[in-house]
Amino acid sequence: MDTPAFEEFDPESDCECPGCVHWRRVAPRAGTGGTGGIVGHPAAHRTLVVAAASAAALGAGHAVPAVAAPHAPALPGVPAREEPDTPQGTAAPLHGTSVPPGKSGQSSGPVKTPPTTRADIIRRAKEWVTAKVPYSMTAYWSDGYRQDCSGYVSKAWNLPGNEWTGSLAQFGTRISKEELQPGDILLFHNPSDPQKGSHVVIFGGWTDYTHTYYTVYEQTRPTTRRQSTPYAYWSHSSSYVPYRYKGVTAADSSKDGSAAGPEPADGGGGTAYPGRASFGPGADNAHVTRLGQLLVARGGARFYTSGPGPRWTDADLRATRAFQQAQGWTGADADGLPGPVTWSLLVTGKGKNIPAAQVTTPTAPGAGGPPASTPAPQVPAFPGRALFRPGANNAHVTQLGKQLVKKGFGRFYTTGPGPRWSEADRRAVEAFQRTQGWRGGAADGYPGPETWRRLFS
């Protein structure tokens, strides 16, 4: 038997992350050099290909492939294929019977849109993420909803039955990208072949101020997931259309600051509480700007290094928490997210202002009295998730790495830290996240606002 021949080559990566897209533009793949080598794409991984020299090695009648199919490198959270393999069932009742593949349905009778809040939509979406519901177009979860992507949206929107990508649009109103808020959906329906490419996901909020990435909730193989995703999706991006559920209500019924007693939702001042969905990670709207301005007027200016602005940042959370604590609230009543009572006190000018930070000097030796306290260090504003991804190269990566070394996670660095995001940065962040007691997707090695706050506190 002849000895197998080995050949090494660098396949060009088809990765769609910002870094790889950049390098494909500025450094296109070079041709074969004089020495016979191939200059590969900077993001490509070297692939070893084995070609059998003789078909007899595999037995008569069996064809031998010339080369093995190259595979693009697997990046965290990136689907292996362009679109998830998520064929659609038909419109069906809750706990309905299985639907044969290739069939499509439409809801019968008048369309019912039970009222719900954005907070409840996201809460229901999280239930399947926590339960790790396996994908299936023929099975139904214990709550009655079909375990495919459109059944998942039907559950989140609290629809009376299971819909499919061809019928979901009638339950929503088409909106623009700029209007997207948590609980809305991005729908791609392929009418020519509904079983190929059609998909729908739930929008969970922007992850960065550029509105290029957002938190997605989706039902796909193998199980329900929540992750950061490029807008509008990994591929076929232009085919995804934003929709808002017709039954979504503007206000959330939840309250904060119960110790302060009941307050009118609009604070009696004509400025209605916009709802909890308007605040928190990913929020980017005029209500966040208004909140920041109110907090600055009540003594919270020291929390803002810039702004306030429309994008929710850790500065908004810390300033809100300080105001809530100034009212004597603790625990869940001082979580840093404004509810109706917090909003009411701010817009009416009631309640206590945020106390000034203590700025004192240590007591001189022999002067008597307890040593003076020093104010807690300021936490720099979180710059956004998009700056900490494969291909990223910026000063914030260096800042992150130095703080990780300072906190005792420098063992992952053989050189640096430096401005280029590396696997050493990801592993160090993951180790820090695990020390916080986080597991699974909460310890993925990519810093979010809470990781950043705890790391720099």
Salt bridges, closest charged atoms under 4 A:
GLU8 OE1 - ARG46 NH2 3.44
ASP10 OD2 - ARG46 NH1 2.86
GLU16 OE2 - ARG24 NH2 3.51
ASP85 OD2 - ARG221 NE 3.75
ASP120 OD1 - ARG123 NE 3.33
GLU127 OE2 - ARG123 NH1 3.04
GLU127 OE1 - LYS155 NZ 2.79
ASP143 OD2 - LYS155 NZ 2.91
ASP148 OD2 - ARG146 NE 2.72
ASP184 OD1 - ARG118 NH1 3.07
ASP184 OD2 - ARG244 NH2 3.08
GLU218 OE1 - HIS199 NE2 2.69
GLU218 OE2 - ARG225 NE 2.80
ASP284 OD2 - HIS211 NE2 2.84
ASP314 OD2 - ARG318 NE 3.02
GLU423 OE2 - ARG426 NH2 2.91
GLU430 OE1 - ARG426 NH1 3.26
GLU430 OE2 - ARG434 NE 3.47
GLU450 OE2 - ARG453 NH2 2.59
GLU450 OE2 - ARG454 NE 2.85
